[in-house]
């Protein structure tokens, strides 16, 4: 089995959290290790907000894959300083475009 044949759950740089260990905080994938040996393991190393790095199985074809053991991708996006719109209110209208005439 080649590296391209593996079904990986996580990729480098993705953000994750563990559903059973909220005290770990959010984590980021800092290393992905995929064996080139047939039947070899796929591992992923994640740095969590608590300052610890933890290693998990990353092969979705394995019953021990981190996706089946409580690790989830963080799909929440941070839009920074974007204004929040309260429920029931319409968003603010964008500023009108100014037309500049030719001289």
DSSP file (Angstrom, degrees, kcal/mol; ACC not computed):
  #  RESIDUE AA STRUCTURE BP1 BP2  ACC     N-H-->O    O-->H-N    N-H-->O    O-->H-N    TCO  KAPPA ALPHA  PHI   PSI    X-CA   Y-CA   Z-CA
    1    1 A X              0   0    0      0, 0.0    39,-0.2     0, 0.0     2,-0.1   0.000 360.0 360.0 360.0 128.3    0.0    0.0    0.0
    2    2 A X    >>  -     0   0    0      1,-0.1     3,-1.5    36,-0.1     4,-0.6  -0.447 360.0-104.2 -89.7 165.9    1.4    3.3   -1.0
    3    3 A X  G >4 S+     0   0    0      1,-0.3     3,-1.1     2,-0.2    -1,-0.1   0.859 121.8  56.3 -56.8 -36.8    1.1    6.6    0.9
    4    4 A X  G 34 S+     0   0    0      1,-0.2    -1,-0.3     3,-0.1     0, 0.0   0.697  99.7  61.0 -71.3 -16.9   -1.5    7.8   -1.6
    5    5 A X  G <4 S+     0   0    0     -3,-1.5    -1,-0.2     2,-0.1    -2,-0.2   0.626  84.1  99.0 -83.0 -13.7   -3.6    4.7   -0.9
    6    6 A X  S << S-     0   0    0     -3,-1.1     2,-0.9    -4,-0.6    53,-0.0  -0.461  71.6-136.1 -74.6 144.1   -4.0    5.7    2.8
    7    7 A X        -     0   0    0     -2,-0.1    53,-3.1     0, 0.0    54,-0.3  -0.869  27.3-164.6-100.1 101.1   -7.2    7.4    3.9
    8    8 A X  B     -A   59   0A   0     -2,-0.9    51,-0.2    51,-0.2     3,-0.1  -0.668  17.5-163.3 -90.8 140.5   -6.0   10.1    6.2
    9    9 A X  S    S+     0   0    0     49,-1.5     2,-0.3    -2,-0.3    -1,-0.1   0.883  74.4  37.3 -85.1 -44.6   -8.3   11.9    8.6
   10   10 A X        -     0   0    0     48,-0.2     2,-0.3     4,-0.0    -1,-0.1  -0.826  64.3-160.3-115.9 149.6   -6.2   15.0    9.4
   11   11 A X    >   -     0   0    0     -2,-0.3     3,-1.8    -3,-0.1    18,-0.2  -0.813  42.7 -72.7-120.3 163.1   -3.8   17.1    7.4
   12   12 A X  T 3  S+     0   0    0     -2,-0.3    18,-0.2     1,-0.2    -1,-0.1  -0.297 116.2  16.2 -57.8 131.3   -1.0   19.4    8.4
   13   13 A X  T 3  S+     0   0    0     16,-1.9    -1,-0.2     1,-0.3    17,-0.1   0.269  87.2 138.2  91.8 -10.8   -2.2   22.7    9.9
   14   14 A X    <   -     0   0    0     -3,-1.8    15,-2.3    14,-0.1     2,-0.4  -0.360  50.5-126.4 -70.3 149.8   -5.8   21.6   10.6
   15   15 A X  E     +B   28   0B   0     59,-0.3    59,-2.8    13,-0.2     2,-0.3  -0.780  35.1 170.9 -98.1 139.7   -7.4   22.6   13.9
   16   16 A X  E     -BC  27  73B   0     11,-2.5    11,-2.9    -2,-0.4     2,-0.3  -0.882  19.6-161.0-140.3 168.6   -9.0   20.0   16.2
   17   17 A X  E     - C   0  72B   0     55,-2.2    55,-3.0    -2,-0.3     2,-0.5  -0.970  22.6-123.5-147.1 159.3  -10.5   19.4   19.6
   18   18 A X  E >   - C   0  71B   0      7,-0.4     3,-0.5     3,-0.4    53,-0.2  -0.921  11.6-150.6-108.4 125.9  -11.2   16.3   21.7
   19   19 A X  T 3  S+     0   0    0     51,-2.8     3,-0.3    -2,-0.5    -1,-0.1   0.782  96.3  41.7 -68.2 -26.9  -14.8   15.7   22.7
   20   20 A X  T 3  S+     0   0    0      1,-0.2    -1,-0.2    50,-0.2     2,-0.2   0.568 115.7  48.7 -96.0 -10.1  -13.9   13.9   25.9
   21   21 A X    X   +     0   0    0     -3,-0.5     3,-1.6    49,-0.2     4,-0.4  -0.580  56.0 158.8-131.0  70.0  -11.0   16.1   27.0
   22   22 A X  G >   +     0   0    0     -3,-0.3     3,-1.2     1,-0.3    -1,-0.1   0.768  70.0  71.3 -64.1 -25.4  -12.1   19.7   26.8
   23   23 A X  G 3  S+     0   0    0      1,-0.3    -1,-0.3    -3,-0.1    -2,-0.0   0.672  86.4  66.4 -68.5 -14.5   -9.3   20.7   29.2
   24   24 A X  G <  S-     0   0    0     -3,-1.6    26,-1.4     1,-0.2    25,-0.5   0.813  94.7-156.4 -70.9 -29.5   -6.8   20.1   26.5
   25   25 A X    <   -     0   0    0     -3,-1.2    -7,-0.4    -4,-0.4    -1,-0.2  -0.345  40.0 -24.7  81.7-168.7   -8.2   23.0   24.5
   26   26 A X        -     0   0    0     -9,-0.1    23,-1.7    22,-0.1     2,-0.3  -0.411  66.2-157.7 -74.0 154.4   -8.0   23.4   20.7
   27   27 A X  E     -BD  16  48B   0    -11,-2.9   -11,-2.5    21,-0.2     2,-0.4  -0.904   9.4-146.4-132.0 161.8   -5.1   21.7   19.0
   28   28 A X  E     -BD  15  47B   0     19,-2.0    19,-2.4    -2,-0.3     2,-0.5  -0.992  26.7-115.7-129.0 137.2   -3.2   22.1   15.7
   29   29 A X  E     + D   0  46B   0    -15,-2.3   -16,-1.9    -2,-0.4    17,-0.2  -0.592  37.8 169.2 -71.5 119.1   -1.7   19.3   13.6
   30   30 A X  E     +     0   0B   0     15,-2.5     2,-0.3    -2,-0.5    16,-0.2   0.570  62.3  21.5-109.0 -14.1    2.0   19.9   13.6
   31   31 A X  E     - D   0  45B   0     14,-1.4    14,-3.0   -20,-0.1     2,-0.5  -0.958  53.8-165.4-157.4 136.4    3.3   16.7   12.1
   32   32 A X  E     - D   0  44B   0     -2,-0.3     2,-0.5    12,-0.2    12,-0.2  -0.992  11.6-170.2-122.5 124.2    1.9   13.9    9.8
   33   33 A X  E     - D   0  43B   0     10,-3.0    10,-3.2    -2,-0.5     2,-0.5  -0.963   4.9-179.6-119.6 119.5    3.8   10.7    9.6
   34   34 A X  E     - D   0  42B   0     -2,-0.5     8,-0.2     8,-0.2     2,-0.1  -0.977  23.5-130.9-122.4 124.9    2.8    8.1    7.0
   35   35 A X        -     0   0    0      6,-2.0     4,-0.1    -2,-0.5     5,-0.1  -0.455   5.4-156.4 -73.2 141.4    4.7    4.8    6.7
   36   36 A X        +     0   0    0     -2,-0.1     2,-0.3     2,-0.1    -1,-0.1   0.465  68.8  99.8 -92.5  -3.9    5.8    3.7    3.2
   37   37 A X  S >  S-     0   0    0      4,-0.1     3,-2.6     1,-0.1    -2,-0.1  -0.664  90.3-101.4 -81.5 133.9    5.8    0.1    4.4
   38   38 A X  T 3  S+     0   0    0     -2,-0.3    -1,-0.1     1,-0.3     3,-0.1  -0.342 110.5  12.8 -56.0 129.2    2.7   -2.0    3.4
   39   39 A X  T 3  S+     0   0    0      1,-0.2    -1,-0.3    -4,-0.1    -3,-0.1   0.494  98.2 144.6  80.9   3.6    0.4   -2.2    6.4
   40   40 A X    <   -     0   0    0     -3,-2.6    -1,-0.2   -39,-0.2     2,-0.1  -0.160  50.3 -97.1 -70.8 169.0    2.4    0.5    8.2
   41   41 A X        -     0   0    0     -3,-0.1    -6,-2.0    -7,-0.1     2,-0.5  -0.446  18.7-144.4 -88.9 159.7    0.9    3.0   10.5
   42   42 A X  E     -D   34   0B   0     -8,-0.2    16,-3.4    -2,-0.1    17,-0.5  -0.994  25.5-176.0-120.5 121.0   -0.2    6.6    9.9
   43   43 A X  E     -DE  33  57B   0    -10,-3.2   -10,-3.0    -2,-0.5     2,-0.4  -0.848  13.7-161.6-119.8 155.0    0.3    8.9   12.8
   44   44 A X  E     -DE  32  56B   0     12,-2.4    12,-2.6    -2,-0.3     2,-0.5  -1.000   8.9-149.4-135.2 134.9   -0.5   12.5   13.5
   45   45 A X  E     -DE  31  55B   0    -14,-3.0   -15,-2.5    -2,-0.4   -14,-1.4  -0.911  15.9-167.8-108.0 130.5    1.1   14.8   16.2
   46   46 A X  E     -DE  29  54B   0      8,-2.9     8,-2.6    -2,-0.5     2,-0.6  -0.960  14.8-148.4-124.0 131.7   -1.1   17.5   17.6
   47   47 A X  E     -DE  28  53B   0    -19,-2.4   -19,-2.0    -2,-0.4     6,-0.2  -0.885  23.3-159.4 -97.9 118.5   -0.1   20.4   19.8
   48   48 A X  E >   -D   27   0B   0      4,-2.5     3,-2.0    -2,-0.6   -21,-0.2  -0.521  30.9-106.9 -96.6 164.8   -2.9   21.4   22.2
   49   49 A X  T 3  S+     0   0    0    -23,-1.7   -24,-0.2   -25,-0.5   -22,-0.1   0.712 114.9  69.9 -63.0 -21.9   -3.5   24.7   24.0
   50   50 A X  T 3  S-     0   0    0    -26,-1.4    -1,-0.3     2,-0.2   -25,-0.1   0.474 118.1-109.6 -76.4   0.9   -2.4   23.0   27.3
   51   51 A X  S <  S+     0   0    0     -3,-2.0     2,-0.3     1,-0.3    -2,-0.1   0.430  80.1 119.0  90.8   0.1    1.1   22.9   25.9
   52   52 A X        -     0   0    0    -28,-0.2    -4,-2.5    -4,-0.0     2,-0.5  -0.786  55.2-140.4-104.1 143.9    1.4   19.2   25.3
   53   53 A X  E     -E   47   0B   0     -2,-0.3     2,-0.4    -6,-0.2    -6,-0.2  -0.856  21.4-170.4 -97.4 134.7    1.9   17.3   22.1
   54   54 A X  E     -E   46   0B   0     -8,-2.6    -8,-2.9    -2,-0.5     2,-0.4  -0.962  12.3-141.6-127.4 145.4   -0.1   14.1   21.7
   55   55 A X  E     +E   45   0B   0     -2,-0.4     2,-0.3   -10,-0.2   -10,-0.2  -0.886  22.1 177.5-111.8 135.5    0.2   11.5   19.0
   56   56 A X  E     -E   44   0B   0    -12,-2.6   -12,-2.4    -2,-0.4     2,-0.3  -0.897  37.2 -98.5-132.7 159.2   -2.8    9.7   17.4
   57   57 A X  E     -Ef  43  65B   0      7,-0.5     9,-2.6    -2,-0.3   -14,-0.3  -0.640  32.1-171.9 -75.0 135.1   -3.5    7.1   14.7
   58   58 A X        +     0   0    0    -16,-3.4   -49,-1.5    -2,-0.3     2,-0.7   0.235  46.2 111.1-117.0  10.9   -4.5    8.9   11.5
   59   59 A X  B >   -A    8   0A   0    -17,-0.5     3,-2.0   -51,-0.2     6,-0.2  -0.799  50.9-160.1 -94.0 111.9   -5.6    6.0    9.3
   60   60 A X  T 3  S+     0   0    0    -53,-3.1    -1,-0.1    -2,-0.7   -52,-0.1   0.650  89.6  64.5 -67.5 -13.9   -9.4    6.0    8.8
   61   61 A X  T 3  S+     0   0    0    -54,-0.3     2,-0.4     3,-0.0    -1,-0.3   0.496  90.3  83.7 -84.5  -3.2   -9.3    2.3    7.8
   62   62 A X  S X  S-     0   0    0     -3,-2.0     3,-1.5     1,-0.1    -5,-0.0  -0.796  77.7-137.7-100.9 141.6   -8.1    1.4   11.3
   63   63 A X  T 3  S+     0   0    0     -2,-0.4    -1,-0.1     1,-0.3    -3,-0.1   0.663 105.9  59.9 -68.2 -14.8  -10.6    1.0   14.2
   64   64 A X  T 3  S+     0   0    0     -5,-0.1    -7,-0.5     3,-0.0    -1,-0.3   0.274  75.0 135.0 -96.1  10.0   -8.0    3.0   16.3
   65   65 A X  B X>  -f   57   0B   0     -3,-1.5     3,-1.4    -6,-0.2     4,-0.7  -0.291  65.4-122.4 -60.8 143.8   -8.2    6.1   14.1
   66   66 A X  T 34>S+     0   0    0     -9,-2.6     5,-2.3     1,-0.3     3,-0.4   0.749 108.9  65.7 -61.3 -25.0   -8.5    9.3   16.1
   67   67 A X  T 345S+     0   0    0      1,-0.2     3,-0.4   -10,-0.2    -1,-0.3   0.801 104.8  44.6 -68.7 -26.8  -11.7   10.2   14.3
   68   68 A X  T <45S+     0   0    0     -3,-1.4    -1,-0.2     1,-0.2    -2,-0.2   0.580 109.7  57.6 -89.6 -10.9  -13.4    7.2   16.0
   69   69 A X  T  <5S-     0   0    0     -4,-0.7    -1,-0.2    -3,-0.4    -2,-0.2   0.187 128.1 -79.4-108.9  15.8  -11.9    7.9   19.4
   70   70 A X  T   5S+     0   0    0     -3,-0.4   -51,-2.8     1,-0.3     2,-0.5   0.407  84.2 130.8 110.9  -2.8  -13.2   11.5   19.9
   71   71 A X  E   < -C   18   0B   0     -5,-2.3     2,-0.3   -53,-0.2    -1,-0.3  -0.731  33.5-177.2 -86.2 130.1  -11.0   13.8   17.9
   72   72 A X  E     -C   17   0B   0    -55,-3.0   -55,-2.2    -2,-0.5     2,-0.2  -0.941  28.8-111.1-128.5 148.0  -13.0   16.2   15.8
   73   73 A X  E     -C   16   0B   0     -2,-0.3     2,-0.9   -57,-0.2   -57,-0.3  -0.530  31.3-124.1 -73.1 143.1  -12.1   18.9   13.3
   74   74 A X        +     0   0    0    -59,-2.8   -59,-0.3    -2,-0.2    -1,-0.1  -0.802  33.1 174.0 -91.6 105.1  -12.8   22.4   14.4
   75   75 A X        +     0   0    0     -2,-0.9     2,-0.3     2,-0.1    -1,-0.1   0.356  40.6 115.2 -93.7   4.8  -15.0   23.9   11.7
   76   76 A X        -     0   0    0     -3,-0.0     2,-0.4     1,-0.0    -2,-0.1  -0.590  55.2-149.8 -77.7 135.3  -15.6   27.1   13.6
   77   77 A X        -     0   0    0     -2,-0.3     2,-0.7     2,-0.0    -2,-0.1  -0.843   6.1-141.7-108.7 142.9  -14.2   30.1   11.8
   78   78 A X        -     0   0    0     -2,-0.4     3,-0.1     1,-0.1    -2,-0.0  -0.907  13.1-174.6-103.7 114.8  -13.0   33.3   13.5
   79   79 A X    >   -     0   0    0     -2,-0.7     3,-1.2     1,-0.3     2,-0.2   0.214  27.2-146.3 -95.2  15.7  -13.9   36.3   11.5
   80   80 A X  T 3  S-     0   0    0      1,-0.2    -1,-0.3     2,-0.0     0, 0.0  -0.383  72.2  -0.3  64.7-121.5  -11.9   38.7   13.7
   81   81 A X  T 3  S+     0   0    0     -2,-0.2    -1,-0.2    -3,-0.1     2,-0.1   0.139  88.7 140.0 -92.6  19.5  -13.5   42.1   14.0
   82   82 A X    <   -     0   0    0     -3,-1.2    -3,-0.1     1,-0.1     2,-0.1  -0.429  60.6-108.7 -63.8 134.4  -16.5   41.4   11.7
   83   83 A X        -     0   0    0     -2,-0.1     2,-0.4     1,-0.1    -1,-0.1  -0.377  29.6-129.9 -66.7 142.0  -19.6   43.0   13.2
   84   84 A X        -     0   0    0     -2,-0.1     2,-0.5    -3,-0.1    -1,-0.1  -0.730  12.9-143.0 -93.4 141.0  -22.2   40.5   14.7
   85   85 A X        -     0   0    0     -2,-0.4     3,-0.1     4,-0.0     6,-0.1  -0.908  16.7-129.3-106.5 125.0  -25.8   40.8   13.7
   86   86 A X    >   -     0   0    0     -2,-0.5     3,-2.0     1,-0.1     2,-0.1  -0.356  39.6 -86.0 -69.9 152.5  -28.4   40.1   16.4
   87   87 A X  T 3  S+     0   0    0      1,-0.3    -1,-0.1    -2,-0.0     3,-0.1  -0.347 115.7  21.7 -60.9 133.5  -31.1   37.6   15.6
   88   88 A X  T 3  S+     0   0    0      1,-0.3     2,-0.3    -3,-0.1    -1,-0.3   0.304 101.7 105.1  92.2  -9.8  -34.0   39.3   13.8
   89   89 A X    <   -     0   0    0     -3,-2.0    -1,-0.3     3,-0.0     2,-0.3  -0.769  68.7-125.1-103.1 150.3  -32.0   42.3   12.6
   90   90 A X        -     0   0    0     -2,-0.3    -4,-0.1    -3,-0.1     3,-0.1  -0.676  34.9-101.4 -89.4 148.8  -30.8   42.8    9.1
   91   91 A X        -     0   0    0     -2,-0.3    -1,-0.1     1,-0.1     3,-0.1  -0.285  48.1 -87.6 -66.0 154.7  -27.1   43.4    8.5
   92   92 A X        -     0   0    0      1,-0.1     2,-0.2    -3,-0.0    -1,-0.1  -0.311  46.6-109.7 -62.7 144.0  -25.9   46.9    7.9
   93   93 A X        -     0   0    0     -3,-0.1    -1,-0.1     1,-0.1     3,-0.1  -0.496  35.7-108.4 -73.9 143.5  -26.1   48.1    4.3
   94   94 A X        -     0   0    0     -2,-0.2    -1,-0.1     1,-0.1     3,-0.1  -0.327  45.4 -86.0 -67.3 155.5  -22.7   48.5    2.6
   95   95 A X        -     0   0    0      1,-0.1    -1,-0.1    -2,-0.0     2,-0.1  -0.324  50.7-103.2 -62.6 142.8  -21.6   52.0    1.9
   96   96 A X        -     0   0    0      1,-0.1     2,-0.3    -3,-0.1    -1,-0.1  -0.363  37.4-110.6 -67.0 145.8  -22.9   53.5   -1.4
   97   97 A X        -     0   0    0     -3,-0.1     2,-0.4    -2,-0.1    -1,-0.1  -0.566  26.2-135.9 -78.8 139.8  -20.4   53.6   -4.3
   98   98 A X        -     0   0    0     -2,-0.3     2,-0.6     2,-0.0    -1,-0.0  -0.799  11.6-140.0 -96.2 137.2  -19.2   57.0   -5.4
   99   99 A X        -     0   0    0     -2,-0.4     2,-0.6     0, 0.0    -2,-0.0  -0.842  10.4-154.1 -98.2 127.4  -19.0   57.6   -9.0
  100  100 A X        -     0   0    0     -2,-0.6     2,-0.1     0, 0.0    -2,-0.0  -0.890  13.6-141.4-104.4 120.7  -16.0   59.6  -10.2
  101  101 A X        -     0   0    0     -2,-0.6     2,-0.3     1,-0.1     0, 0.0  -0.367  20.4-107.6 -78.0 158.4  -16.6   61.6  -13.3
  102  102 A X              0   0    0      1,-0.1    -1,-0.1    -2,-0.1     0, 0.0  -0.645 360.0 360.0 -85.2 142.6  -13.9   61.9  -16.0
  103  103 A X              0   0    0     -2,-0.3    -1,-0.1     0, 0.0    -2,-0.0   0.429 360.0 360.0 -95.7 360.0  -12.3   65.3  -16.4
